[in-house]
Amino acid sequence: MASICRRKSDNVVNYVFSNLTDINNLNLNAENFTYTIVGGHEQGYVDQSVNTSTHELIHDVTPPTKFWGNCFTYIDGNWSILTDVVTNMNNVRKAMRDKEDTDYPADIEVQI
């Protein structure tokens, strides 16, 4: 099971934390969202664009097979892929590859 951080206005999921043994201190408050990744070297993260007025944490969720932030909605236990978002992100990635004549960054893949 996982915990997710979902935007209230449109149910878009920004974060999925599926291995909570490697994640510590999920904290959503009025000012920001913080979490710590543990194992080896602890690293703390702060997202100041996420807070309790804009987002919510939902626990005990079955995560998608292949997750990428902002590419899914989660409503009443059901996941949906935002195909237009995925397409736009991959178009930008392709333009970057073409400009640099490289194979990086690869297209993103999402799957429920």
N, CA, C and O atoms as a GROMACS GRO file, in nm:
protein
  448
    1MET      N    1   0.083  -0.118   0.000
    1MET     CA    2   0.000   0.000   0.000
    1MET      C    3   0.088   0.125   0.000
    1MET      O    4   0.206   0.119   0.034
    2ALA      N    5   0.028   0.236  -0.039
    2ALA     CA    6   0.103   0.359  -0.056
    2ALA      C    7   0.030   0.475   0.009
    2ALA      O    8  -0.086   0.464   0.049
    3SER      N    9   0.101   0.586   0.018
    3SER     CA   10   0.041   0.714   0.054
    3SER      C   11   0.059   0.805  -0.066
    3SER      O   12   0.162   0.802  -0.134
    4ILE      N   13  -0.043   0.887  -0.093
    4ILE     CA   14  -0.035   0.980  -0.204
    4ILE      C   15  -0.060   1.122  -0.155
    4ILE      O   16  -0.125   1.144  -0.053
    5CYS      N   17  -0.007   1.217  -0.231
    5CYS     CA   18  -0.034   1.358  -0.208
    5CYS      C   19  -0.111   1.407  -0.331
    5CYS      O   20  -0.058   1.407  -0.442
    6ARG      N   21  -0.237   1.448  -0.308
    6ARG     CA   22  -0.328   1.482  -0.418
    6ARG      C   23  -0.374   1.627  -0.407
    6ARG      O   24  -0.406   1.676  -0.298
    7ARG      N   25  -0.377   1.695  -0.522
    7ARG     CA   26  -0.426   1.833  -0.527
    7ARG      C   27  -0.579   1.831  -0.513
    7ARG      O   28  -0.646   1.755  -0.583
    8LYS      N   29  -0.631   1.912  -0.426
    8LYS     CA   30  -0.775   1.914  -0.398
    8LYS      C   31  -0.859   1.965  -0.514
    8LYS      O   32  -0.970   1.917  -0.536
    9SER      N   33  -0.808   2.061  -0.589
    9SER     CA   34  -0.888   2.127  -0.691
    9SER      C   35  -0.926   2.037  -0.807
    9SER      O   36  -1.033   2.053  -0.866
   10ASP      N   37  -0.838   1.941  -0.842
   10ASP     CA   38  -0.864   1.858  -0.960
   10ASP      C   39  -0.827   1.711  -0.943
   10ASP      O   40  -0.832   1.633  -1.038
   11ASN      N   41  -0.789   1.672  -0.821
   11ASN     CA   42  -0.756   1.533  -0.787
   11ASN      C   43  -0.630   1.480  -0.855
   11ASN      O   44  -0.608   1.359  -0.860
   12VAL      N   45  -0.546   1.569  -0.907
   12VAL     CA   46  -0.421   1.527  -0.968
   12VAL      C   47  -0.323   1.488  -0.858
   12VAL      O   48  -0.307   1.559  -0.759
   13VAL      N   49  -0.258   1.373  -0.877
   13VAL     CA   50  -0.164   1.320  -0.778
   13VAL      C   51  -0.023   1.368  -0.812
   13VAL      O   52   0.029   1.342  -0.921
   14ASN      N   53   0.036   1.439  -0.718
   14ASN     CA   54   0.172   1.490  -0.736
   14ASN      C   55   0.277   1.390  -0.690
   14ASN      O   56   0.383   1.378  -0.752
   15TYR      N   57   0.248   1.319  -0.582
   15TYR     CA   58   0.346   1.227  -0.523
   15TYR      C   59   0.280   1.095  -0.486
   15TYR      O   60   0.165   1.091  -0.442
   16VAL      N   61   0.354   0.986  -0.506
   16VAL     CA   62   0.317   0.854  -0.453
   16VAL      C   63   0.435   0.803  -0.373
   16VAL      O   64   0.549   0.801  -0.421
   17PHE      N   65   0.408   0.763  -0.252
   17PHE     CA   66   0.510   0.704  -0.166
   17PHE      C   67   0.470   0.559  -0.142
   17PHE      O   68   0.390   0.529  -0.053
   18SER      N   69   0.528   0.469  -0.223
   18SER     CA   70   0.485   0.329  -0.218
   18SER      C   71   0.572   0.243  -0.129
   18SER      O   72   0.531   0.134  -0.088
   19ASN      N   73   0.691   0.289  -0.098
   19ASN     CA   74   0.779   0.212  -0.009
   19ASN      C   75   0.802   0.295   0.116
   19ASN      O   76   0.904   0.364   0.128
   20LEU      N   77   0.707   0.289   0.208
   20LEU     CA   78   0.713   0.376   0.324
   20LEU      C   79   0.821   0.337   0.423
   20LEU      O   80   0.844   0.409   0.520
   21THR      N   81   0.889   0.224   0.400
   21THR     CA   82   1.004   0.194   0.485
   21THR      C   83   1.122   0.282   0.447
   21THR      O   84   1.212   0.302   0.528
   22ASP      N   85   1.123   0.335   0.325
   22ASP     CA   86   1.230   0.423   0.279
   22ASP      C   87   1.194   0.571   0.292
   22ASP      O   88   1.276   0.658   0.265
   23ILE      N   89   1.071   0.598   0.332
   23ILE     CA   90   1.024   0.735   0.346
   23ILE      C   91   0.989   0.757   0.492
   23ILE      O   92   0.932   0.670   0.558
   24ASN      N   93   1.024   0.874   0.542
   24ASN     CA   94   1.002   0.904   0.682
   24ASN      C   95   0.942   1.044   0.692
   24ASN      O   96   0.970   1.131   0.609
   25ASN      N   97   0.862   1.066   0.792
   25ASN     CA   98   0.817   1.200   0.827
   25ASN      C   99   0.738   1.271   0.718
   25ASN      O  100   0.765   1.387   0.688
   26LEU      N  101   0.640   1.204   0.657
   26LEU     CA  102   0.550   1.275   0.567
   26LEU      C  103   0.477   1.378   0.650
   26LEU      O  104   0.411   1.344   0.748
   27ASN      N  105   0.486   1.504   0.612
   27ASN     CA  106   0.425   1.610   0.692
   27ASN      C  107   0.366   1.716   0.600
   27ASN      O  108   0.439   1.794   0.537
   28LEU      N  109   0.234   1.718   0.594
   28LEU     CA  110   0.163   1.820   0.518
   28LEU      C  111   0.104   1.918   0.618
   28LEU      O  112   0.027   1.878   0.706
   29ASN      N  113   0.140   2.045   0.606
   29ASN     CA  114   0.088   2.145   0.698
   29ASN      C  115   0.046   2.269   0.621
   29ASN      O  116   0.047   2.270   0.498
   30ALA      N  117   0.008   2.373   0.693
   30ALA     CA  118  -0.045   2.494   0.630
   30ALA      C  119   0.060   2.568   0.548
   30ALA      O  120   0.024   2.652   0.465
   31GLU      N  121   0.188   2.539   0.569
   31GLU     CA  122   0.294   2.611   0.499
   31GLU      C  123   0.360   2.534   0.386
   31GLU      O  124   0.400   2.593   0.286
   32ASN      N  125   0.372   2.400   0.400
   32ASN     CA  126   0.443   2.322   0.300
   32ASN      C  127   0.423   2.172   0.322
   32ASN      O  128   0.352   2.129   0.412
   33PHE      N  129   0.487   2.095   0.235
   33PHE     CA  130   0.488   1.950   0.245
   33PHE      C  131   0.633   1.906   0.256
   33PHE      O  132   0.716   1.944   0.174
   34THR      N  133   0.664   1.829   0.358
   34THR     CA  134   0.801   1.781   0.378
   34THR      C  135   0.802   1.630   0.393
   34THR      O  136   0.706   1.570   0.441
   35TYR      N  137   0.913   1.571   0.352
   35TYR     CA  138   0.935   1.428   0.374
   35TYR      C  139   1.084   1.401   0.372
   35TYR      O  140   1.162   1.482   0.322
   36THR      N  141   1.121   1.287   0.427
   36THR     CA  142   1.261   1.248   0.433
   36THR      C  143   1.277   1.110   0.372
   36THR      O  144   1.202   1.019   0.404
   37ILE      N  145   1.374   1.096   0.284
   37ILE     CA  146   1.410   0.965   0.228
   37ILE      C  147   1.524   0.910   0.312
   37ILE      O  148   1.626   0.977   0.331
   38VAL      N  149   1.506   0.788   0.363
   38VAL     CA  150   1.607   0.727   0.448
   38VAL      C  151   1.672   0.610   0.376
   38VAL      O  152   1.623   0.563   0.274
   39GLY      N  153   1.784   0.565   0.431
   39GLY     CA  154   1.857   0.455   0.370
   39GLY      C  155   1.985   0.507   0.310
   39GLY      O  156   1.982   0.581   0.211
   40GLY      N  157   2.096   0.469   0.367
   40GLY     CA  158   2.223   0.523   0.320
   40GLY      C  159   2.242   0.663   0.374
   40GLY      O  160   2.296   0.682   0.482
   41HIS      N  161   2.199   0.760   0.297
   41HIS     CA  162   2.207   0.900   0.338
   41HIS      C  163   2.066   0.957   0.346
   41HIS      O  164   1.991   0.951   0.249
   42GLU      N  165   2.031   1.011   0.461
   42GLU     CA  166   1.899   1.074   0.472
   42GLU      C  167   1.897   1.204   0.394
   42GLU      O  168   1.991   1.283   0.401
   43GLN      N  169   1.789   1.224   0.319
   43GLN     CA  170   1.771   1.348   0.245
   43GLN      C  171   1.632   1.401   0.272
   43GLN      O  172   1.534   1.328   0.258
   44GLY      N  173   1.623   1.525   0.312
   44GLY     CA  174   1.494   1.588   0.336
   44GLY      C  175   1.451   1.672   0.218
   44GLY      O  176   1.534   1.734   0.151
   45TYR      N  177   1.322   1.674   0.192
   45TYR     CA  178   1.266   1.749   0.081
   45TYR      C  179   1.154   1.838   0.131
   45TYR      O  180   1.080   1.801   0.223
   46VAL      N  181   1.141   1.956   0.072
   46VAL     CA  182   1.036   2.050   0.105
   46VAL      C  183   0.973   2.098  -0.025
   46VAL      O  184   1.043   2.140  -0.116
   47ASP      N  185   0.841   2.091  -0.033
   47ASP     CA  186   0.768   2.147  -0.147
   47ASP      C  187   0.680   2.258  -0.093
   47ASP      O  188   0.578   2.232  -0.029
   48GLN      N  189   0.717   2.382  -0.120
   48GLN     CA  190   0.643   2.495  -0.066
   48GLN      C  191   0.519   2.529  -0.147
   48GLN      O  192   0.440   2.614  -0.106
   49SER      N  193   0.500   2.464  -0.261
   49SER     CA  194   0.379   2.487  -0.340
   49SER      C  195   0.266   2.395  -0.296
   49SER      O  196   0.154   2.405  -0.348
   50VAL      N  197   0.294   2.306  -0.202
   50VAL     CA  198   0.196   2.209  -0.153
   50VAL      C  199   0.171   2.238  -0.005
   50VAL      O  200   0.265   2.247   0.074
   51ASN      N  201   0.042   2.253   0.031
   51ASN     CA  202   0.006   2.275   0.171
   51ASN      C  203  -0.136   2.224   0.194
   51ASN      O  204  -0.201   2.177   0.101
   52THR      N  205  -0.183   2.234   0.318
   52THR     CA  206  -0.314   2.177   0.351
   52THR      C  207  -0.431   2.249   0.284
   52THR      O  208  -0.540   2.192   0.276
   53SER      N  209  -0.412   2.371   0.238
   53SER     CA  210  -0.523   2.437   0.168
   53SER      C  211  -0.533   2.392   0.023
   53SER      O  212  -0.639   2.406  -0.038
   54THR      N  213  -0.424   2.340  -0.033
   54THR     CA  214  -0.423   2.301  -0.174
   54THR      C  215  -0.421   2.150  -0.197
   54THR      O  216  -0.466   2.103  -0.301
   55HIS      N  217  -0.370   2.075  -0.100
   55HIS     CA  218  -0.348   1.931  -0.118
   55HIS      C  219  -0.392   1.852   0.004
   55HIS      O  220  -0.422   1.907   0.110
   56GLU      N  221  -0.397   1.720  -0.015
   56GLU     CA  222  -0.428   1.630   0.096
   56GLU      C  223  -0.345   1.503   0.083
   56GLU      O  224  -0.309   1.462  -0.028
   57LEU      N  225  -0.315   1.441   0.197
   57LEU     CA  226  -0.250   1.310   0.199
   57LEU      C  227  -0.357   1.204   0.213
   57LEU      O  228  -0.449   1.217   0.293
   58ILE      N  229  -0.344   1.099   0.133
   58ILE     CA  230  -0.436   0.984   0.141
   58ILE      C  231  -0.349   0.861   0.161
   58ILE      O  232  -0.253   0.839   0.086
   59HIS      N  233  -0.382   0.780   0.260
   59HIS     CA  234  -0.302   0.664   0.295
   59HIS      C  235  -0.373   0.534   0.254
   59HIS      O  236  -0.492   0.534   0.225
   60ASP      N  237  -0.297   0.426   0.252
   60ASP     CA  238  -0.348   0.292   0.219
   60ASP      C  239  -0.409   0.284   0.080
   60ASP      O  240  -0.520   0.232   0.063
   61VAL      N  241  -0.336   0.335  -0.017
   61VAL     CA  242  -0.378   0.337  -0.158
   61VAL      C  243  -0.295   0.235  -0.234
   61VAL      O  244  -0.175   0.222  -0.211
   62THR      N  245  -0.358   0.162  -0.325
   62THR     CA  246  -0.283   0.076  -0.416
   62THR      C  247  -0.226   0.165  -0.526
   62THR      O  248  -0.302   0.227  -0.601
   63PRO      N  249  -0.093   0.171  -0.537
   63PRO     CA  250  -0.033   0.264  -0.634
   63PRO      C  251  -0.040   0.211  -0.776
   63PRO      O  252  -0.058   0.091  -0.797
   64PRO      N  253  -0.026   0.299  -0.874
   64PRO     CA  254  -0.016   0.253  -1.013
   64PRO      C  255   0.112   0.172  -1.033
   64PRO      O  256   0.207   0.182  -0.955
   65THR      N  257   0.114   0.092  -1.137
   65THR     CA  258   0.232   0.010  -1.169
   65THR      C  259   0.349   0.099  -1.208
   65THR      O  260   0.462   0.076  -1.163
   66LYS      N  261   0.324   0.201  -1.290
   66LYS     CA  262   0.428   0.296  -1.332
   66LYS      C  263   0.372   0.436  -1.310
   66LYS      O  264   0.284   0.482  -1.383
   67PHE      N  265   0.425   0.504  -1.208
   67PHE     CA  266   0.376   0.636  -1.171
   67PHE      C  267   0.470   0.744  -1.219
   67PHE      O  268   0.592   0.727  -1.219
   68TRP      N  269   0.413   0.857  -1.260
   68TRP     CA  270   0.488   0.979  -1.289
   68TRP      C  271   0.401   1.094  -1.238
   68TRP      O  272   0.283   1.102  -1.272
   69GLY      N  273   0.459   1.182  -1.158
   69GLY     CA  274   0.384   1.291  -1.097
   69GLY      C  275   0.308   1.375  -1.196
   69GLY      O  276   0.357   1.406  -1.305
   70ASN      N  277   0.188   1.413  -1.158
   70ASN     CA  278   0.097   1.499  -1.234
   70ASN      C  279   0.037   1.434  -1.357
   70ASN      O  280  -0.027   1.501  -1.438
   71CYS      N  281   0.056   1.304  -1.374
   71CYS     CA  282   0.003   1.231  -1.490
   71CYS      C  283  -0.118   1.145  -1.456
   71CYS      O  284  -0.169   1.073  -1.542
   72PHE      N  285  -0.164   1.151  -1.332
   72PHE     CA  286  -0.277   1.070  -1.287
   72PHE      C  287  -0.373   1.153  -1.203
   72PHE      O  288  -0.334   1.251  -1.139
   73THR      N  289  -0.500   1.110  -1.205
   73THR     CA  290  -0.594   1.154  -1.103
   73THR      C  291  -0.631   1.033  -1.020
   73THR      O  292  -0.619   0.919  -1.064
   74TYR      N  293  -0.675   1.060  -0.898
   74TYR     CA  294  -0.721   0.953  -0.808
   74TYR      C  295  -0.851   1.002  -0.745
   74TYR      O  296  -0.852   1.098  -0.669
   75ILE      N  297  -0.962   0.933  -0.780
   75ILE     CA  298  -1.094   0.972  -0.732
   75ILE      C  299  -1.167   0.848  -0.682
   75ILE      O  300  -1.186   0.753  -0.757
   76ASP      N  301  -1.207   0.851  -0.556
   76ASP     CA  302  -1.286   0.742  -0.496
   76ASP      C  303  -1.224   0.605  -0.520
   76ASP      O  304  -1.295   0.509  -0.551
   77GLY      N  305  -1.093   0.596  -0.506
   77GLY     CA  306  -1.024   0.468  -0.521
   77GLY      C  307  -0.989   0.430  -0.664
   77GLY      O  308  -0.935   0.321  -0.687
   78ASN      N  309  -1.017   0.516  -0.759
   78ASN     CA  310  -0.992   0.486  -0.900
   78ASN      C  311  -0.886   0.579  -0.958
   78ASN      O  312  -0.891   0.700  -0.940
   79TRP      N  313  -0.791   0.519  -1.027
   79TRP     CA  314  -0.686   0.593  -1.096
   79TRP      C  315  -0.726   0.618  -1.241
   79TRP      O  316  -0.791   0.533  -1.302
   80SER      N  317  -0.689   0.733  -1.294
   80SER     CA  318  -0.703   0.763  -1.437
   80SER      C  319  -0.575   0.827  -1.485
   80SER      O  320  -0.514   0.908  -1.416
   81ILE      N  321  -0.534   0.790  -1.606
   81ILE     CA  322  -0.415   0.849  -1.667
   81ILE      C  323  -0.457   0.974  -1.744
   81ILE      O  324  -0.555   0.973  -1.819
   82LEU      N  325  -0.383   1.082  -1.724
   82LEU     CA  326  -0.405   1.206  -1.798
   82LEU      C  327  -0.322   1.198  -1.926
   82LEU      O  328  -0.210   1.247  -1.932
   83THR      N  329  -0.379   1.136  -2.029
   83THR     CA  330  -0.304   1.107  -2.150
   83THR      C  331  -0.253   1.234  -2.219
   83THR      O  332  -0.145   1.232  -2.278
   84ASP      N  333  -0.330   1.344  -2.211
   84ASP     CA  334  -0.283   1.467  -2.273
   84ASP      C  335  -0.159   1.521  -2.203
   84ASP      O  336  -0.070   1.576  -2.268
   85VAL      N  337  -0.150   1.505  -2.071
   85VAL     CA  338  -0.033   1.549  -1.996
   85VAL      C  339   0.088   1.464  -2.035
   85VAL      O  340   0.197   1.516  -2.058
   86VAL      N  341   0.068   1.332  -2.042
   86VAL     CA  342   0.177   1.241  -2.079
   86VAL      C  343   0.226   1.274  -2.220
   86VAL      O  344   0.346   1.281  -2.244
   87THR      N  345   0.134   1.293  -2.312
   87THR     CA  346   0.171   1.327  -2.450
   87THR      C  347   0.250   1.457  -2.456
   87THR      O  348   0.352   1.464  -2.524
   88ASN      N  349   0.204   1.559  -2.384
   88ASN     CA  350   0.275   1.688  -2.384
   88ASN      C  351   0.414   1.674  -2.324
   88ASN      O  352   0.510   1.731  -2.377
   89MET      N  353   0.426   1.600  -2.215
   89MET     CA  354   0.557   1.582  -2.153
   89MET      C  355   0.651   1.507  -2.248
   89MET      O  356   0.769   1.543  -2.259
   90ASN      N  357   0.601   1.406  -2.316
   90ASN     CA  358   0.686   1.332  -2.409
   90ASN      C  359   0.722   1.414  -2.533
   90ASN      O  360   0.830   1.397  -2.588
   91ASN      N  361   0.633   1.502  -2.576
   91ASN     CA  362   0.666   1.592  -2.687
   91ASN      C  363   0.781   1.685  -2.649
   91ASN      O  364   0.871   1.710  -2.729
   92VAL      N  365   0.778   1.737  -2.528
   92VAL     CA  366   0.886   1.823  -2.480
   92VAL      C  367   1.016   1.745  -2.471
   92VAL      O  368   1.121   1.794  -2.510
   93ARG      N  369   1.009   1.623  -2.420
   93ARG     CA  370   1.128   1.539  -2.409
   93ARG      C  371   1.186   1.507  -2.548
   93ARG      O  372   1.308   1.506  -2.566
   94LYS      N  373   1.098   1.482  -2.644
   94LYS     CA  374   1.145   1.454  -2.780
   94LYS      C  375   1.214   1.577  -2.838
   94LYS      O  376   1.318   1.566  -2.902
   95ALA      N  377   1.157   1.694  -2.816
   95ALA     CA  378   1.218   1.817  -2.866
   95ALA      C  379   1.357   1.838  -2.805
   95ALA      O  380   1.449   1.882  -2.873
   96MET      N  381   1.371   1.805  -2.678
   96MET     CA  382   1.502   1.816  -2.612
   96MET      C  383   1.602   1.718  -2.674
   96MET      O  384   1.717   1.753  -2.700
   97ARG      N  385   1.556   1.594  -2.698
   97ARG     CA  386   1.644   1.494  -2.761
   97ARG      C  387   1.686   1.539  -2.900
   97ARG      O  388   1.803   1.530  -2.936
   98ASP      N  389   1.588   1.587  -2.977
   98ASP     CA  390   1.618   1.632  -3.113
   98ASP      C  391   1.717   1.748  -3.113
   98ASP      O  392   1.810   1.752  -3.194
   99LYS      N  393   1.697   1.842  -3.023
   99LYS     CA  394   1.785   1.959  -3.017
   99LYS      C  395   1.928   1.921  -2.982
   99LYS      O  396   2.023   1.976  -3.038
  100GLU      N  397   1.943   1.827  -2.890
  100GLU     CA  398   2.076   1.787  -2.843
  100GLU      C  399   2.132   1.668  -2.919
  100GLU      O  400   2.246   1.627  -2.896
  101ASP      N  401   2.053   1.612  -3.011
  101ASP     CA  402   2.093   1.494  -3.088
  101ASP      C  403   2.141   1.382  -2.995
  101ASP      O  404   2.252   1.330  -3.007
  102THR      N  405   2.052   1.347  -2.902
  102THR     CA  406   2.083   1.245  -2.802
  102THR      C  407   1.959   1.161  -2.776
  102THR      O  408   1.852   1.189  -2.832
  103ASP      N  409   1.971   1.059  -2.694
  103ASP     CA  410   1.856   0.976  -2.661
  103ASP      C  411   1.805   1.006  -2.519
  103ASP      O  412   1.727   0.929  -2.463
  104TYR      N  413   1.850   1.118  -2.461
  104TYR     CA  414   1.811   1.156  -2.327
  104TYR      C  415   1.744   1.293  -2.330
  104TYR      O  416   1.794   1.382  -2.399
  105PRO      N  417   1.636   1.313  -2.261
  105PRO     CA  418   1.567   1.222  -2.170
  105PRO      C  419   1.469   1.131  -2.244
  105PRO      O  420   1.408   1.170  -2.344
  106ALA      N  421   1.456   1.011  -2.194
  106ALA     CA  422   1.365   0.914  -2.254
  106ALA      C  423   1.221   0.956  -2.228
  106ALA      O  424   1.192   1.032  -2.136
  107ASP      N  425   1.131   0.903  -2.312
  107ASP     CA  426   0.987   0.925  -2.288
  107ASP      C  427   0.949   0.866  -2.154
  107ASP      O  428   1.008   0.767  -2.108
  108ILE      N  429   0.850   0.927  -2.091
  108ILE     CA  430   0.798   0.871  -1.967
  108ILE      C  431   0.697   0.762  -2.001
  108ILE      O  432   0.631   0.768  -2.105
  109GLU      N  433   0.685   0.666  -1.914
  109GLU     CA  434   0.586   0.559  -1.928
  109GLU      C  435   0.503   0.555  -1.802
  109GLU      O  436   0.556   0.555  -1.692
  110VAL      N  437   0.372   0.551  -1.818
  110VAL     CA  438   0.282   0.540  -1.705
  110VAL      C  439   0.190   0.420  -1.727
  110VAL      O  440   0.159   0.382  -1.840
  111GLN      N  441   0.147   0.362  -1.616
  111GLN     CA  442   0.057   0.247  -1.626
  111GLN      C  443  -0.016   0.232  -1.494
  111GLN      O  444   0.044   0.245  -1.388
  112ILE      N  445  -0.144   0.205  -1.502
  112ILE     CA  446  -0.224   0.182  -1.381
  112ILE      C  447  -0.200   0.041  -1.331
  112ILE      O  448  -0.257   0.001  -1.230
   0.00000   0.00000   0.00000
